[in-house]
């Protein structure tokens, strides 16, 4: 994949959000997923990330909001509308 291309994924409520982020960063950088767990933990708490963007207690989806962080030379944007966008810097 070209370094200048964004990788975009949709948040799947059945998949841990940290897994979605790691998969997208792996695709953007070529770094194997197996080498990225500790990298994600150094940037953001994966469980807190999942909790922040999961459905509310009454089952309604959260809307709005955005979290931005960097990992392995990529900018990661997690959007409340269900998108994860990874941009190589």
C-alpha positions in Angstrom: 0.0 0.0 0.0 1.3 3.5 -0.8 2.4 5.5 2.2 0.2 8.4 1.1 -3.1 6.5 1.2 -5.4 6.6 4.2 -6.8 3.4 5.5 -10.4 3.6 6.6 -12.4 1.0 8.6 -15.9 0.9 10.1 -16.3 0.2 13.8 -17.8 -3.2 14.2 -19.6 -3.6 17.6 -18.7 -7.3 17.6 -15.0 -6.6 17.3 -12.9 -4.8 20.0 -12.1 -1.3 18.7 -8.4 -1.8 19.5 -8.3 -4.7 17.1 -9.8 -2.6 14.4 -7.2 0.2 15.0 -4.3 -2.3 15.0 -5.5 -3.9 11.8 -5.8 -0.6 10.1 -2.4 0.6 11.3 -0.9 -2.7 10.2 -2.3 -2.2 6.7 -1.1 1.4 6.5 2.5 0.6 7.7 3.1 -3.0 6.8 4.0 -3.8 10.4 2.6 -7.2 11.4 -0.3 -7.1 13.9 1.7 -9.4 16.2 4.2 -6.7 16.7 1.7 -3.9 17.5 -0.1 -4.8 20.7 2.5 -3.1 22.9 2.6 -0.1 20.6 -1.2 0.5 21.0 -0.9 0.1 24.8 1.7 2.8 24.9 -0.6 5.2 23.0 -4.0 4.6 24.4 -5.8 2.2 26.8 -7.5 -0.2 24.4 -10.3 -1.0 26.8 -11.0 2.7 27.5 -11.0 3.3 23.7 -13.6 0.5 23.3 -15.7 1.9 26.1 -15.6 5.4 24.8 -17.1 4.5 21.4 -19.4 1.6 22.4 -23.1 1.9 22.5 -24.7 3.6 25.5 -26.0 1.6 28.4 -29.5 1.8 26.9 -28.3 0.4 23.6 -28.4 3.6 21.6 -25.3 4.4 19.5 -23.0 7.2 20.5 -22.8 10.0 18.0 -20.3 12.8 17.5 -16.9 13.0 19.2 -13.5 12.1 17.9 -10.3 10.9 19.4 -6.9 11.5 17.7 -3.6 9.9 18.5 -0.4 8.8 16.8 1.1 5.4 16.6 4.0 4.1 14.5 4.2 7.2 12.4 0.5 7.3 11.7 -2.3 9.6 12.8 -5.3 7.7 14.0 -8.7 9.3 14.1 -11.6 7.4 15.7 -14.9 9.1 14.9 -18.2 8.8 16.8 -19.9 8.1 13.5 -18.2 4.7 13.3 -15.1 5.4 11.3 -11.5 4.7 12.0 -9.1 6.6 9.7 -5.3 5.9 9.7 -3.1 8.4 7.9 0.6 7.8 7.5 2.4 11.0 8.6 
